[in-house]
Amino acid sequence: PPIRPPPVMAARPTNLTELPDDDYRKHPNVIRRSIDKAREHLSVLDDYESSR
């Protein structure tokens, strides 16, 4: 059978969107975990400061 060319338009539109450069989800997993850990640390410090 002959090889068909790719379709002109996708059958379904993609749900992929480009994330902004400052979005933490754009970082690799190691960096993302580091960011989450820092946020948790700041949250604990904030809770401690507000309970004084």
ABEGO torsion letter per residue (X at the ends): XBBBBBBABBABBBABBBBBAABAAABBAAAAAAAAAAAAAAAAAAAAAAAX
